[in-house]
Amino acid sequence: MSDHLITREIRADGTKGRYVIRMGGVEAELTYSVVSPALVIADHTGVPDAFRGTGAGLAMMERLVADARAEGFSIMPLCPFVNAQAKRHPEWADAFSV
């Protein structure tokens, strides 16, 4: 999955956001809540069967980590998938608040 396929959508009030990959009318998403400018909670990842094996979940994680580094916020991995990926990728430790 290429980064240009991932859309970042943020609610108008800035309290919630999500990363989305769309393919054939189906969406994969990673949602988050903004606690403060310095902290977001990754709370859900949904990857439909149409995306299984495509790396969509990992691609959204990579984008989240890149945005955290670029924008200076930490990620609290409430979502089990995000938490598992954070543990598998120690090179991302600087982006996480645990």
Secondary structure per residue as TSV (DSSP state, phi and psi in degrees):
chain	resnum	aa	ss	phi	psi
A	1	M	-	360.0	126.2
A	2	S	-	-86.7	146.5
A	3	D	G	-57.9	-31.1
A	4	H	G	-70.4	-11.2
A	5	L	G	-85.7	-11.0
A	6	I	E	-94.3	127.2
A	7	T	E	-105.2	137.9
A	8	R	E	-106.8	122.5
A	9	E	E	-117.6	129.8
A	10	I	E	-123.2	132.0
A	11	R	-	-59.0	150.6
A	12	A	T	-55.7	-34.6
A	13	D	T	-83.7	-2.3
A	14	G	S	76.3	9.7
A	15	T	S	-91.9	-18.8
A	16	K	E	-138.0	154.2
A	17	G	E	-155.9	173.0
A	18	R	E	-158.0	153.2
A	19	Y	E	-103.2	134.4
A	20	V	E	-132.4	137.7
A	21	I	E	-120.6	125.8
A	22	R	E	-111.4	137.7
A	23	M	E	-151.9	119.3
A	24	G	T	56.2	38.4
A	25	G	T	80.5	5.0
A	26	V	E	-113.9	144.4
A	27	E	E	-118.6	139.3
A	28	A	E	-108.1	143.0
A	29	E	E	-144.1	153.1
A	30	L	E	-128.0	116.3
A	31	T	E	-103.8	154.6
A	32	Y	E	-147.8	159.2
A	33	S	E	-117.1	137.9
A	34	V	E	-91.6	114.8
A	35	V	E	-84.9	-43.4
A	36	S	E	-159.0	172.7
A	37	P	T	-59.8	-19.1
A	38	A	T	-100.0	-6.6
A	39	L	E	-146.6	130.0
A	40	V	E	-124.2	148.2
A	41	I	E	-106.0	116.3
A	42	A	E	-79.5	111.5
A	43	D	E	-112.0	-13.3
A	44	H	E	-161.3	139.8
A	45	T	E	-128.8	126.0
A	46	G	E	-122.9	115.7
A	47	V	-	-123.9	104.2
A	48	P	-	-64.3	161.6
A	49	D	G	-53.5	-32.3
A	50	A	G	-60.4	-22.0
A	51	F	G	-101.2	-6.1
A	52	R	T	-55.9	133.4
A	53	G	T	80.4	3.2
A	54	T	T	-94.3	-11.8
A	55	G	T	82.8	15.1
A	56	A	H	-60.8	-45.5
A	57	G	H	-61.3	-45.3
A	58	L	H	-65.0	-39.6
A	59	A	H	-62.0	-41.8
A	60	M	H	-66.2	-37.8
A	61	M	H	-61.7	-45.7
A	62	E	H	-59.4	-40.5
A	63	R	H	-67.1	-41.6
A	64	L	H	-59.6	-46.9
A	65	V	H	-62.7	-44.3
A	66	A	H	-61.2	-42.6
A	67	D	H	-67.4	-39.0
A	68	A	H	-60.5	-45.1
A	69	R	H	-65.2	-44.5
A	70	A	H	-68.6	-35.3
A	71	E	H	-100.4	-6.8
A	72	G	T	78.9	26.9
A	73	F	-	-109.2	158.7
A	74	S	E	-102.6	153.9
A	75	I	E	-108.1	127.3
A	76	M	E	-98.8	115.9
A	77	P	E	-85.9	76.9
A	78	L	-	-71.8	-36.3
A	79	C	S	-66.3	131.2
A	80	P	H	-57.2	-39.3
A	81	F	H	-64.7	-46.7
A	82	V	H	-62.7	-42.5
A	83	N	H	-60.9	-45.3
A	84	A	H	-63.2	-41.7
A	85	Q	H	-66.8	-37.6
A	86	A	H	-61.1	-39.1
A	87	K	H	-70.7	-32.4
A	88	R	H	-76.7	-18.4
A	89	H	-	-123.5	79.2
A	90	P	G	-60.9	-20.3
A	91	E	G	-68.4	-11.0
A	92	W	G	-95.5	-0.3
A	93	A	G	-52.5	-33.6
A	94	D	G	-64.6	-19.0
A	95	A	G	-92.8	-6.6
A	96	F	B	-111.9	145.0
A	97	S	-	-111.8	113.0
A	98	V	-	-120.9	360.0
